[in-house]
């Protein structure tokens, strides 16, 4: 049952990565943080890959990889930019990714959701309402309107829509290679896509990079540890179980938002986050 420990560590490291990213945003541009994240994660995965054999690549691998990485780069920049606002309000929007994947999976792969999947949809929507219940005073629709009203949740919701498509492409790419080779290739290519946008900013922010080097290193280390633990977990159990437990990062991130950044409305955010995580469990596991 060690896979449970590894999956829980993925959730913890993912949350800590969000905290370190938000800390870095005090001085650094979003593109700078994104490039450092993917470049050094790519190096880490490349070193890990040296112990493995090159898999047999399917005919569609490189095409799918390019189609996958272009929107993934955009989604990553959006998700980090979203952390400039309340982290505890923005990060729970990642629960919408498996919800949207029900639709994209049906459209692209012809995978029909089960009855439990529909229950999961209801729970995620209900959790979102609870998460923004403070807006209820402005009308019963206001908690849903808050998703597009506030910049952080709006950006993270947009990133979740993109990830719901790239998640399907991830699956196709892995089927045409291997999880490790795909993860390595994806990180290197996304770093290459972001680099032209980050280059001038890196030159301009040398002092800021030096100032925030501790938090930048933390972003890279926590990201690498999350990837490493996720690979250990999926080597022992189905990916869907790992993904379901990984979403506990929503609740952990809400807690850290209150503890580290003194963000408000923690009780309702935690309640809404827990309901959303339960919804993810219904969609991905049952």
Secondary structure, 3 states (H helix, E strand, C coil): CHHHHHHHHHHHHHHHHHHHHHHHCCCCCHHHHHHHHHHHHHHHHHHHHCCCCCCCCCCCHHHHHHHHHHHHHHHHHHHHHHCCCCHHHHHHHHHHHHHHHHHHHHHHHCCCCCHHHHHHHHHHHHHHHHHCHHHHHHCCCHHHHHHHHCHHHHHHHHHHHHHHHHHHHHHHHHHCCCHHHHHHHHHHHHHHHHHHHHHHHHHHCHHHHHHCHHHHHHHHHHHHHHHHHHHHHHCCCCHHHHHHHHCCHHHHHHHHHHHHHCCCCHHHHHHHHHHHHHHHHHHHCC
